[in-house]
């Protein structure tokens, strides 16, 4: 986590996945409102929740703060996923 942009201060590393069966597949891209969203996919061979897909986004555009909890997009059985940029203009 970046603590201070101007001073380039960062926190220590934090684990965000403790699944067995290999590391999660991850992707990062922008939403239509400009916030970054981070996707985490649990490998189908992992346990628990093989094939689960999760999402975490920035609190606001250009923010150093992120949502506290992961949002489940699919509880299991997702074999592959792709992230594409949403070109919908912000409202």
QUIJO-V358297 format. One record per residue. PSI is psi in degrees with one decimal (* if undefined). OMEGA is omega in radians with two decimals (none if undefined). NEAR is the number of other C-alpha atoms within 8 Angstrom. Layout:
psi = <PSI	PSI>
omega = <OMEGA	OMEGA>
near = <NEAR	NEAR>
This chain:
psi = <135.6	121.3	-36.6	117.3	-49.8	-39.2	-4.7	45.2	135.2	152.4	176.8	165.7	143.0	135.3	135.1	1.8	128.4	26.6	143.6	161.3	14.1	161.1	155.1	155.5	135.3	157.7	151.4	131.4	170.9	144.8	173.8	-27.7	5.2	-9.9	147.2	142.6	136.8	124.0	140.3	124.2	122.7	126.0	144.1	-24.1	-4.1	167.3	148.8	177.2	57.2	130.5	10.8	148.3	128.9	158.9	141.9	134.2	161.3	151.4	-35.1	164.4	132.0	19.8	152.0	-2.7	142.9	159.4	145.5	-47.5	155.3	141.9	119.4	127.7	-31.7	131.7	-26.9	179.1	10.0	119.4	-39.3	154.9	161.1	146.6	126.2	152.9	130.8	116.1	10.1	126.4	144.3	151.7	*>
omega = <3.09	-3.10	-3.10	-3.08	-3.07	-3.12	-3.11	3.12	-3.11	3.05	3.05	3.11	3.06	3.08	3.07	3.10	3.11	-3.12	3.02	3.10	3.09	-3.13	3.10	3.00	-3.06	3.06	-3.13	3.08	-3.12	2.96	3.10	-3.14	3.07	3.13	3.02	3.04	-3.11	-3.13	3.10	-3.12	3.12	-3.13	-3.14	-3.14	-3.07	3.03	-0.11	3.07	3.13	3.11	3.13	3.12	-3.05	-3.11	3.01	-3.07	3.01	3.12	3.14	3.10	3.10	-3.12	2.99	-3.14	-3.12	3.07	-3.09	-3.05	3.03	3.07	3.12	3.07	3.08	-3.07	-3.13	2.99	3.05	-3.12	3.12	3.04	3.09	3.10	3.09	-3.12	3.09	-3.09	3.09	3.14	3.10	3.13	none>
near = <7	9	9	8	7	4	5	8	8	8	7	5	5	4	5	4	6	5	11	8	8	8	9	10	8	8	8	9	10	11	10	11	9	8	13	11	12	11	11	11	11	14	14	9	8	13	8	6	9	13	15	15	14	12	12	12	10	14	9	7	9	7	8	8	7	9	9	4	5	8	7	9	8	9	9	9	9	11	7	4	5	4	7	5	8	7	5	5	6	5	3>
